[in-house]
Amino acid sequence: MTTTERGTQAPGAEAPERSKPWTGTWDLITTKNLEIRKRRGVMITMVVLIIVPTVLFYGLRLIFHAVDPHGYGLAGSPQFFSQATNLIDEFGFIAAAALGAAAGTTDLSDGMFRHLVITGRSRLALYLARIPAGLAITVPLVALAFLMNCLVTSYESPPDPTTVSFYSVTAPAHLDQAQLQTWMLANTQQEANGGFLPGLPSGPGITPTAAQVRSAIDKNIASYYSDYTAAEISQSTPADNEMFKIGLWLELDVGIAFLVGLGFGSLTGQRTTTTIVMIAFEILVTPLLAHTQLPGFIDGQRLIIGVAMDQLRPAALAAASGPGGGGGGGILFGGRGAIGFPPMPIWAMIAVIVGWIAGWSGIGAWRMITRDA
């Protein structure tokens, strides 16, 4: 009886499928993580796109303020916090997608895929090991950049204002809806002189009457209060819990970018092609479709991950779009959205996000399992 007939694996043959664990082992994960970190070009790109913009953004402002405190204000502010966070999000998405593309194609480009397969390792395990290996690089870098943003905002921002300006109204801060309604009814002259509140007659030479102002306040107080709270958030330094929510949202967004890049890279087998497509998707396709509502295709546009993630955007970050901007949201993070796209049902938003994560992970794993060695 030959060795093969006794059940012993012949040299070069794949191990029986039942002997291959489908989950990535710790050794497999750490090996893949080390392999990615040894690619200096990829790591330099990650640092340049995620860390450097934040360092330059705040570093220059800190230096200018230190040299000329009277000519340059404090380095931090709620507006700068939102701008820096959006900067981390945009560049972090691109960097994470590029890292995912590299993680999904390095074995093919290096000619190592066949050697990994013939060792008997499960192809599914080879794919799944790439997920924690890549996230272990992406998540800390994004967290470091966002931590710098939070520290500068917390310690280098001016005191929060005691009043809130929205439309033509300047009201005291920290009012609830009933208090705001009472205050506005007591200050109808201010609203009448401005004439910019939604629901009031406006135009050259038109001054709303006190009765018209009171009627608009009673009818639209919920909308006014929504704009009031958005303006209050945008003009105040985010609380610690809001910063924590924004950090989680940021990590989720770049994590999705990595998973999509990994799955798409595994599907195409081409790192450069995958990276170019992901960059075009982030800076061209998503903004175009997310800011332009196409009649009859709104539900299709809602399938874009950027639209779903915008609806999940935390309130302190979404409010940077200003009063009147943004749509629904409200689950977990209390976001209003910043792109002004009509909100989708909460279950649909969750389904889109989960669908992108599971869908692209499934496509990438399927392609690795079926690829010729």
Secondary structure, DSSP 8 states (H G I E B T S, - for coil): --TTTTT---TT----GGGS-SS--HHHHHHHHHHHHT-HHHHHHHHHHHTHHHHHHHHHHHHHHHH-TTTS--S--HHHHHHHHHHHHHHHHHHHHHHHHHHHHHHHHTT-HHHHHHTT--HHHHHHHHHHHHHHHHHHHHHHHHHHHHHHHHHSS----SEEEETTEEEESS--HHHHHHHHHHTHHHHHHH--STTS--STT----HHHHHHHHHHHHHHHHHHHHHHHHHTS---HHHHHHHHHHHHHHHHHHHHHHHHHHHHH--HHHHHHHHHHIIIIIHHHHHHS--TT-HHHHTTSHHHHHHHT--HHHHGGG-TT------SSS----SS------HHHHHHHHHHHHHHHHHHHHHHHHHS--
